[in-house]
Amino acid sequence: MHILLVDLQFDYGMKHRGPNMIGQQGFKSCFEKLGFKVSTFYYDDYLVNPASLQSDLLRFARESKPDLIYFILFSDQFLPSTLDELKKIAITVNWFGDDQWRFDSFTAKYASHFSWSITTDPFALKKYQKQGIKNVFLSQWAAIDDNAEISQNLTYKYDVSFVGASQSYRRWFVAEIKKRGINVEAFGFNWPNGALTNDEMIKVFQLSKINLNLSNSVSYDLRYLMHNLKNPIVAWKSQKTASQVKARNFEIAYYGGFELTEYVPGLDRYFEIGKEVACYKDIDEAELLIRYYLENENERENIKRAGTIKSRSSHSYMNRHRQFFDFINYGNLKG
């Protein structure tokens, strides 16, 4: 089978941020490992010069003659009329990875224009049904399965770490934890430590006793809102009104790290909470659990090992894609 992947080549379409690792390794590489021929149409340059995007994609699809066209839509770059034309050329699929907070504003406008929709939100399935969209598959974000070895007998370098782009709530959370006497190091875009390569990120996961997973959605913690006059404005303007399971939930465990994450609905579908991952509900509970797991090393290490086993056996992108292609009978798409 021949797949045409329509995606961004670089992170958020910005070359200076480096490759779009999830798109390149989580999707394209997995498709190839599954034995499919893969062509790519990257639309990074069209983000600033969209004039010929629709015609260029249609021409490329007609010339390459794929069996399936797989989108990872970033925003509204593609017209519904273009997507309808592509459905005449091949089976079309889109990965709707943010239905938790943009189903009504985004997915509802586009899903009907694809042959198949993939959602990561189990609570959105009824929304698709109400719109008469039947070809929907429930999947989830995952970890890139690059077979990276988990280093043994490492000496921990960090008590607590966080890897992710700087954002107002995250900055407040990290600063507040530090004020409470806990050593925390943050890495990522716009943090003083800077961004990490994928290999560097894996090392941080493994060298940290505790890896925090912090949401970048709206927080209504009054302490955060009152910390800075801008915070209520940021919260009011943000479209991310709901937290969700994300790739980081699986990456930390997959690469051999202990994860302490904010609980989000649906996480217990993938991990046994308290045995494979630890969860908190607010910053006070996060502080309590950080201190507990720093002191109780054996319990922490047992949870870390169990989480790694679960993530490596069940939560890679190869698992996700194989399940989807099996579900739609990928060997007989034209039948």
Buried (B, 14 or more C-beta within 10 A) or exposed (E): BBBBBBBBBBBEBEEEEEBBBBBBBBBBBBBEEBEBEBBBBBBBEBBEEEEEBBEEBBEBBBEBEBBBBBBBBBEEBBEEEBBEBBEEBBBBBBBBBBBBBBBEEBBBEBBBBBBBBBBBBBBBBEBBEEBEBEBBBBBBBBBBBBEBEBEEEEEEEBBBBBBBBBBBBBBBBBEBBBEEEBEBBBBBBEBEEEBBEBEEBBBBBBBBBBBBBBBBBBBEBEEBBEBEEEBBEBBEEBEBEBBBBBBBBBBBBBBBBBBBBBBBBBBBEBBEBEEBBBBBEBBEBBBEBBEEBBEEEEBBEBBBBBBBEBBBEEBBBBBBBBEBBEEBEBEEBEE
